Amino acid sequence: DIVIVDNCSSDIKNLKIPTILKNLVVTIHNKQNYGFAQAVNMGIKKSRSNYILLLNPDSYIPKHNGITQMLKYLSLRKDIGIIGGTILSPDFKITPSANIFRPTIASSLFVFTNFQKIFPNNKYARSFYFQKYTSTRFPIEVDSVCGAFLLFRKYMGEEMSVMDDKYFLYLEDVDFCLKNKERGYKVVFYPKASIIHTGGGSNRSKYNILLEHWYKSRRILYKKYTHPILFALIILIFSTEETLLHYYHLLKNEPSK
């Protein structure tokens, strides 16, 4: 089945469902924007399938996509709960979509702040964005895969697989993967399956990211996966960066979001 969740968009009226698919498609029309995680959860609960494939609306599936093989791989490996494939830009360049990462003070500083731009080749960023530096043709275990193209079991154990709806936008997929890894399910990157993703469809920010939601999401993530004392230090790091960026934009007389 195909479940389309419309988060109160302005262009849903342009949606045309081919006649051959109408019996397979369920559309959920929200009267407000609930954010990514909550909308995804609505779709998961509505689906009748044992496996769920998340696919962003600003993407399309190429002819030779490997998704059937990815599904078969997941169904045969009971130890795997989540699997993600290769995400390509419209010019067919690989967009890093699988991460090897643990929430620590070092990763908060060198991956989740602008320090990454100052030290782009630091070992934490190289690990998080390993696809920039290492190519693989075979499935490998990772810590997280991107929610724009993510296949998983609807039930892992007795629990329905849903995302933490405290996240409005960003990092809910990382949290989803880390949570289920803690429950004993592997997360795998399957490079032979692919989609084309235009990216940035949810915002028009100069950073290609909505800073307000990014700031909130990274705090939620690190609070969940780090010790309270370490989290206090991480909050200091995040708050310092946010303040510096705020004054930087004031000096340049430009929007800070």
C-alpha positions in Angstrom: 0.0 0.0 0.0 1.0 3.6 -0.4 0.3 6.1 2.4 0.7 9.8 1.6 0.7 12.1 4.6 0.0 15.8 3.7 1.2 18.1 6.5 -1.1 20.9 5.5 0.7 21.8 2.3 -0.5 24.3 -0.2 0.1 22.1 -3.2 -1.8 18.9 -2.3 -4.5 20.0 -4.8 -2.0 19.3 -7.5 -1.6 15.7 -6.5 -2.7 13.3 -9.2 -3.0 9.6 -8.4 -3.0 7.3 -11.4 -6.2 5.3 -11.7 -4.3 2.0 -11.6 -3.0 2.9 -8.1 -6.1 4.5 -6.5 -7.1 1.3 -4.6 -3.6 1.1 -3.1 -3.3 4.8 -2.0 -4.4 6.2 1.3 -4.0 10.0 1.8 -4.0 11.6 5.2 -4.7 15.4 5.1 -3.5 17.2 8.2 -5.1 20.6 9.1 -1.7 21.8 10.5 1.9 20.9 10.1 2.8 18.4 12.8 6.4 18.0 11.7 8.2 15.0 10.1 8.2 12.5 12.9 4.5 12.8 13.9 3.4 12.7 10.3 5.5 9.6 9.6 4.0 7.9 12.7 0.5 8.6 11.3 1.5 6.9 8.1 3.1 3.9 9.8 -0.1 3.3 11.9 -2.2 3.5 8.8 -0.2 1.1 6.7 -1.2 -2.5 6.4 2.3 -3.7 5.5 4.8 -5.6 7.6 7.6 -3.4 6.1 7.6 0.3 5.8 9.6 2.3 3.2 9.9 6.0 4.0 10.3 8.1 0.9 10.6 11.9 0.8 8.2 13.8 -1.5 11.2 15.6 -3.1 12.6 12.4 -4.5 12.0 9.9 -7.2 12.9 6.3 -7.9 15.2 5.5 -10.8 14.4 2.6 -13.1 17.2 0.3 -11.7 16.7 1.1 -8.1 17.4 -2.1 -6.2 14.6 -1.6 -3.7 13.2 -5.1 -4.2 16.6 -6.6 -3.4 16.9 -4.4 -0.3 13.5 -5.6 0.9 14.5 -9.2 0.3 17.8 -8.7 2.2 15.9 -7.2 5.2 13.3 -10.0 5.2 15.9 -12.7 5.2 18.0 -11.2 8.1 16.0 -11.3 11.3 18.7 -9.5 13.1 18.3 -6.4 11.0 15.6 -3.9 11.9 16.4 -0.9 9.7 18.0 -0.6 6.3 18.8 2.4 4.1 20.1 2.8 0.6 22.1 5.2 -1.5 20.8 8.8 -2.0 21.8 10.5 -5.2 21.6 14.2 -6.1 19.8 15.2 -9.4 23.3 15.2 -11.0 23.9 11.6 -9.7 26.4 12.5 -7.0 26.2 10.5 -3.8 24.7 12.4 -0.8 26.0 10.9 2.5 23.0 9.1 4.0 24.5 6.6 6.4 26.4 7.4 9.5 28.8 5.8 12.0 28.4 7.9 15.1 27.9 8.0 18.8 26.6 11.0 20.8 29.6 12.3 22.7 31.1 15.7 23.5 33.6 15.4 20.7 30.9 14.5 18.1 28.7 17.3 19.3 31.5 19.8 18.7 33.0 18.4 15.5 29.9 17.2 13.8 26.9 19.2 15.1 28.4 22.7 15.2 30.2 24.9 12.7 33.5 23.6 14.0 33.0 21.0 11.3 33.5 23.7 8.7 36.7 24.9 10.3 38.0 21.3 10.7 36.2 19.5 7.9 38.5 16.4 8.0 38.3 15.8 11.7 37.9 12.1 12.6 34.4 12.5 14.0 33.1 14.1 10.8 34.9 11.6 8.6 33.2 8.8 10.5 29.8 10.5 10.4 30.0 11.2 6.7 32.1 8.2 5.8 30.6 8.0 2.3 32.6 11.1 1.4 35.8 9.2 2.0 35.0 5.5 1.6 33.1 3.7 -1.2 31.4 0.4 -0.6 29.5 -1.9 -2.9 28.4 -4.3 -0.1 25.9 -4.0 2.8 27.6 -2.7 6.0 26.4 -2.2 9.5 26.1 1.5 10.5 24.6 3.5 13.4 22.0 5.4 11.4 20.5 5.9 7.9 18.6 8.9 6.4 14.9 9.1 6.9 14.4 10.3 3.3 15.0 6.7 2.1 14.6 4.2 5.0 13.1 0.7 5.1 12.2 -1.0 8.4 10.1 -3.6 10.1 6.7 -2.2 11.2 7.1 -4.2 14.4 10.4 -4.8 16.1 9.6 -7.3 18.8 6.2 -6.5 20.3 6.5 -2.8 19.7 5.3 -0.8 16.7 8.2 1.0 15.1 7.5 4.7 15.5 9.6 7.9 15.8 9.9 10.2 18.7 7.5 13.0 17.9 9.4 15.4 20.2 11.4 16.1 17.0 9.7 18.4 14.6 12.3 18.3 11.9 15.9 16.8 11.7 17.6 14.0 13.6 14.4 12.0 14.2 15.9 9.3 11.9 19.2 9.2 13.8 17.3 8.8 17.1 15.1 6.1 15.5 18.1 4.1 14.5 20.0 4.5 17.7 17.0 3.6 19.8 16.4 0.3 17.9 20.1 -0.5 17.9 19.9 -0.3 21.7 17.0 -2.8 21.5 19.2 -5.3 19.7 18.4 -4.6 16.0 21.1 -3.9 13.5 21.0 -0.9 11.2 22.4 -1.6 7.7 23.4 0.6 4.7 22.6 -1.2 1.4 24.4 0.7 -1.3 22.9 -1.1 -4.3 19.4 0.4 -3.7 19.1 4.1 -4.6 16.8 7.1 -5.1 17.3 10.6 -6.6 16.7 13.3 -3.9 16.5 16.9 -4.8 16.9 18.0 -1.1 16.0 21.2 0.6 12.3 20.9 -0.3 11.2 21.7 3.2 12.9 25.1 3.5 14.5 28.1 1.7 17.1 29.0 4.3 20.5 30.2 3.1 21.9 27.3 5.2 19.6 24.8 3.5 18.4 24.0 7.0 15.9 25.6 9.4 18.1 26.6 12.3 15.3 26.9 14.9 14.4 23.2 14.4 18.0 22.1 14.1 19.0 23.7 17.4 16.0 22.1 19.2 16.6 18.6 17.6 20.2 18.4 18.4 19.5 19.2 22.1 16.8 16.5 22.2 19.2 13.9 20.7 22.1 14.5 23.0 19.9 14.7 26.1 18.6 11.2 25.4 22.0 9.6 24.7 24.5 11.3 27.0 25.0 11.4 30.8 23.4 14.6 32.4 26.8 16.0 33.4 28.1 15.6 29.8 24.9 16.9 28.5 25.4 20.1 30.5 28.7 20.7 28.8 27.2 19.9 25.4 24.5 22.5 26.0 27.2 25.0 26.8 28.8 24.2 23.4 25.5 24.5 21.5 24.4 27.7 23.3 27.8 29.4 22.7 27.5 28.6 19.0 23.9 29.8 18.8 24.8 33.1 20.4 27.8 33.7 18.2 25.8 32.9 15.1 23.0 35.3 16.2 25.4 38.2 16.6 27.2 37.3 13.4 23.9 37.7 11.5 23.1 40.9 13.3 26.4 42.4 12.2 25.7 41.3 8.6 22.2 42.6 8.8 20.7 39.3 7.6 18.2 36.8 8.9 19.6 34.4 11.5 17.2 31.5 10.7 
